[in-house]
Amino acid sequence: MNLKNSLTLIMNSALEAAKPKGKFKILPKKPKGKLIVLGAGKAGASMAQEFENTYDGPLEGLVITRYGHYTKTKFIKIIEASHPEPDKNGLIASKKIFELATKSSKDDHVVFLISGGASSLLTFPAKGVVFEEKQRINKELLRCGAPIDEMNIVRRSLSKIKGGRLAQAIFPAKLTTYMISDIPGDDPAYIGSGPTIQANGLNDDSIKILEKYKISIDNQLRDIIKKNTLPKLTKSPEYMLATPMMALKKAAEAAKKQDFIPIIISDSLEGESIIEGKKMAELAIKIKKEKKYKDITLQKPILLLSGGETTVTIKGNGKGGRNTEFMLSMAIHLKNANGINCLAIDTDGIDGIKDNAGAYVSEETLKKASLMKMKPMSFLNANNSYEFFKNIDDLIFTSPTLTNVNDFRAVLIQP
């Protein structure tokens, strides 16, 4: 088996571990009233389908997922909307979810399914916030490379539904939340901006983040943010179905079967893709040169595994997601180093705004680029990593995976 196939098999093991199949181990008891399933996220439809397959009883509900992530369900309605920039479909569906939550009674039990992507999909602006203004702020946060936790602090400050406000609308009905984490550290309050989870912090935090990235807001919006305080919630059950670490551990098991030495270096790597790609290349070269990683000798191939979410500050006019940019930065700094093969993908199957999940790098990457007279740095400076890897036929395609535990990276160093 060639090394690209080996890494792909390991990657697929991680993706399987991130899916909701077989994960609903603890289920709510049948209520006196209705069992209502609500939810949002890239894994929203697949979570809804699996919950239907697992729960033995009548149910109904509504879940929002990203375009192209539809999964057929019997009783739960699935609506598709835009990600990462919210659209009117998301707004209409979010209002319906909020209405269903508000209409639930004390005899009902609401199950809420949340996964990465919900912050954009579940969009219901606070009173006085114009939807187009919310779209603008979201777009500017994406362009400036703000980390996911900062983005979600801003999003919840502008929302009628995030930051525990959906749970407030559900009360006094019972509530159970099931989560698939795409957040470094797996803090439930930040997964999809925590619509059913107790959030902490001050509204001024949001204003400070907007000022930090020089995103303008008028005095009226500033006043709305300050008054849109976070509610205090009654504690309700919450369960984590999948996390970046679960995916990495499953990948490590698959790596051992291929006689590699897996090392999980982080499930929460963050930072600029260009910078983190350079650091990863330098680490791989160091291991290759010194024939060891800490106290582990390079007797067999060492596989560095990592998760988390890097960011891209958009300066050019190209089309490349954070994982493809990470790989291009790695390729440039590896400088055709022998015996180092790697890949990086977004586990939802879509890296950025294109159709690829990520990209693959080997000692042939820069050689192929040279033969085609391509200058890698010019592609990197233009944030055009997609075209670079497309030209050398090293993009990775998985199609939508119907889950999301953020980035997955595997770097193989041979003796």
N, C-alpha and C positions, 0 to 999 in steps of 0.2 A: 504493500500500500504506500502511495506517495504521501509526503508530509502534509500537503494541502488537504487531502482526503482525511488524514488522521485528525487534523485540527477541526475540520468540518464535523466529523463524528462527535468530537468532544463538545463542540458548540451546540450541536443538536441535543445532546444530553442535557445541557444547561437549559435550553429552551423548553424541553419536555418538563423539567422540574419546575418551571415558572408557570405552567398552565394549571387551571383550576380543577382539572379532572381528578376525581377521587379525594379532593381536599376538604369537602364539607363533612367533617367528622362529627361535629356537634351541631345539632339542628334544634330550632325552637319547637316547643310543644304546640299542638294545634290550639289556636286561640278560640275563645267564645265567639268572637266576631270574625273578621276577615284576616287572612294572611296576605299582606301587600308587599310586593317586591319592588323596590325602587333602586336606581343605581346609575352610575356614569363611569366612563373610562374606556381605554382601548381594549381592556379585557371584559368590559361590561356585558356584552352579548354572550360571550363564552361562559362567563360566570353565571349568567341568568339561565342558560341552557343546562349547565351542570347542576344548578340548584333545583331546577325542575326535575331533572333525572333522579335526584337524591331524596327530595322531600316527598313524603307520602301524605298528600292531602290537597284540598283545593287551594288555589292561589291565583293572584292576578297582579298586575303591575305594569311599570314602564321603566325602561332603561335606555340611556343615550350612549351611543358609541361613535367612533370615528367612521367617516366614509370609507367603505371597503372592508370594514370589520364586522359586518352583519353576520349573525348566526341564527339559524331558524329555531324558534321557540313555539310552544303550544299556547301558553296562557299569558306570557309576559310580552307586552308590545315593545319592539325594538325600533328606535328612531336613530338615524345616522345624522351627524352634524360635522362641522369643520373643526380641524385641529392642525396646527397650533393656534391659528387665529379664529376666534369665535365668530359664528354667523347667525343669521336669523332663525335657521332651523334649530340650533342649539338654544336660542332664546325662547322660542315657542315651546320646545320640549321641556325646558327647565321650569317654565311657568306652570306647565301641566304637572310636573313632579311636585312642585311646591304646593299646588292646589290639592293634589292627592294626599300629601302629608298633612295639610291643614284640616282636611275633611275626615281624617282617620279618627276613630273613637277610642275610648279607654278599653273597649273589649277587643280592639284590633291589635295585631302584631305587625310592625313594619320591619322588613329585612332590607338593609341598605348594602348594596354591592359597590365598592369603590376601588378604582385602580388608576394607574398613571394616565394622564391625559384628561382627567375629569375637570381639572381647573379651567381648561378652555371650553370643554363641552358643556359643563353645568354652569351656564352664564345667565344670571338674573341680577341686574344692577340694583343697588340700593336706591331707595326713593330719592329722586332728584338727579341721579347719575344718568346721563345720556348714553345709550348703548354705543353709539359711534365713538364717543370719548373713551369708553372702556376698551373698545377695539384699538384705538390709537395708542393708549398707554401700554396695552399688552404687546402690540407690535414693536414699540420702542424698547421695551424690556427685553424682547427676544433679540433685537438687533445689537443691543449693547452688551450682550453676554452675561446678564445677571444670573447668578446661580438660582436653582429651583426654589430654595427656601425663601430667598428674598422676593422672587416673583410671586410666590404664594401668599406672603405677608401683604403685598400690595393688592393682589386679587381679592383676598378676603375683606380688605378694608373698603372695597368698592361694591361689595356683594350683599344681597339680601338672603343668600342661601348658604354661603361658605362660613367657615369659622364657627361651626356649631349651630348656626341659625336654622338649618333644616331640622335638627334634633329638637330645637325649641318649637318648631311648627308641628312636629310629630306628637309631642307630649299632649295628653297623657297616655296615648297608645304606647304599648311596649315597643322597644327598639333593640335590634341586634345588627351589628355592623360586621361585614366580612371584607377583608382588605387584601389586595396584592400590592406590595410596596415597590415604588420606583424612587424612593427617597433615600439618599445617603443617611444612614443611621436609623431608618425605619420608624421615625416619629409619626404616629398616626395623625397628629394634628396637621401635618404637612402633606399627607397623601391626598391629592386632589383638593388641597386647601381645607381638609377636615370638615365637611358639611355636618357630620354627626358627632364630632369629637370636641371635647373641651379644649379651647385654644387659650393661650396666655399671651401676654404682651400688651403694649400700649398702641393706640392708633397713631401716635406720633412716630412709631417705628416705620410705618408706611411712608409718611411724609419725608422722613430722613433718607429712605432708600430712593425715592423719586428725586430728591435733591442731589444725592450722591451721583446719580446717572444723568443729571441735568435734564430731567423730563419735566416739562412745564405743566403746571395745573393752575387754574384761576382760584380766586379767593372763595368762590361759592363751593367748588369741589373740595377745597381744603377744609372748609367748614363741615361739609357732609362727612368726610372721612373722620374728623374729630368726634362727631356726634354718633357715628355708626359703631357703638361700643359692642364688645364681645359679650354674649350671654353667658350666664352661669348655668351649667347643665346638671341634671341628675345622672349619675353614673349608669351606663348601660353596657351589656356584654359586647365585646369586640374580639374578633379572631383574625389572625394573620394567616392567609392561605399560602402565600409565596413571597419570598424576599430575594434580593440579590445574593445573599450568603447561601441560601438553599440551592440556588442555581449553580453557584461556584463549587459547592461541596459535591454536587452530582457530577459536575465536570471533572473534578479531581478524581472521583471514583472511575470515570471513564478513562482518564489519563493513565491511571495505574494499570489498567487492563492492557494498555499499549506499551507498558514497561517504561513510562516516563515518570519522573519525580515531580509531582504537582506541588506548587507552593502558592497558597492564596495570600497575596501581598496586601490586598485591601478590597472591601466590598463597598467603599464609599470614597473612591478617588474623585477629586474635584479639581477645577482649575481650567485655564485656557488650553484647548486641545493642542495648539502649536507647542506650548511650553511643556505640557505633560508628555506629549509624543517624544520630544527631545530627551526628557528625563528617562523615559522608558528605554529609548535606544541606548543611552549612556549606561544604564544599569545592565542591559543585555550584553553590551561590549565588555563591561567590567567583569561580569561573570565568566564570559568566554575567555578573557585574558588571564584571570586569576584562577580559573578552573574550580571555582566554588561560589556558593551563595551563603554568606554567614558561615555556619559550621557544616553546611551540606556540600559535599564534593561533587564535581561534575563527572562522575563515573558513568552515569546514564543521562540521557537528555533531561534537562530541567525545564518544566513548564510553569511560567509565571502566569497566574490567573488574577484578574481584577475586575471589579464592578464599579458602580458609582455613576456619576454624570459629569463629564467635562462640558465646557461651553465654548462658543465661538463668538468673538466680537467681529461683526461683519464690516469689512472695510472695502472689499472688492465687489465685483458684480457677478461672481461665479455662483455655481450651485453645488454645494458640498456640505454634508452634515458633519456633526462633531466627530463621529468615529472615522469617517473617510479622511477628514482633515488630520486627525490624530495619526492615522496610518501614513499619510503623506509626509508629515513631519518626522515620523519614525524612519521612513525610507531614506529621507535626505540625510539624517544624522547617523544612520547605520553605514552609509557609504559603501554599499556592496559587500558588507561583512559576510563572510562565509558561515554557513551553519546556523543562521538565525532566521526563523520563519514565524510569522505572526498574522493575526487577524483581529479586527475589532468590529463589532456590530451594535446596533441598537436592537434590543430584544423584542421590540414591537414589529420588527421587520422593515421599518422605514427610517432611514437615516436622513434627517433634514426634510426637504420637500420633494425629493426624487423617489425612485422606485426601488432603490437598493437598500439592503440592510447595513452594509458597511463595505470593507475592502480587505484584501489580502496582500501581504508584503513578503518577499523573499530576496535572496541575493541577485535574482534576475530582474527585479523591479527597475532599478536605475539603468541597467543595461538595455532593457527594452525601450525605456524612455529615450536613451541616447540614440538608439537605432532609428527612432522616429523623429530625432532632432527636437525633442521636447525639453524645455527647461523647467525642472520641477519647482524651483523657487518662484517662478513667475505664476505658476498655477496656485501655489500656496498663498502668495501675496494677494491673489485675486479671489481667495476662498473658492477656488474652482477645482477642488480635489475630485469631484465626481467625474468631470471630463478627463482628468489625468488618468484615473484608473479605468475609465471606460475605454480610452484609447489603447491601453495595454492589456485589456481584457482581464482585469483582476478585481472587478466589483463582485460583491457577494449578494446574491438574491435569495431571499427566503419566502417572499410574499408575506402579507400580514400574518403574524403569528397568533393573533387574538389574545395576546398577553403583553405584559410590560414590566420587567424588573430592571429597566434602564440598560446601561452599557454592559457589554461582555467583551473582555479582551483576553487573548491567549498568546503568549510569547514563548516559543520553543527555542531553547539554546542547546545545541548538540556539542558533545565532547570534541 
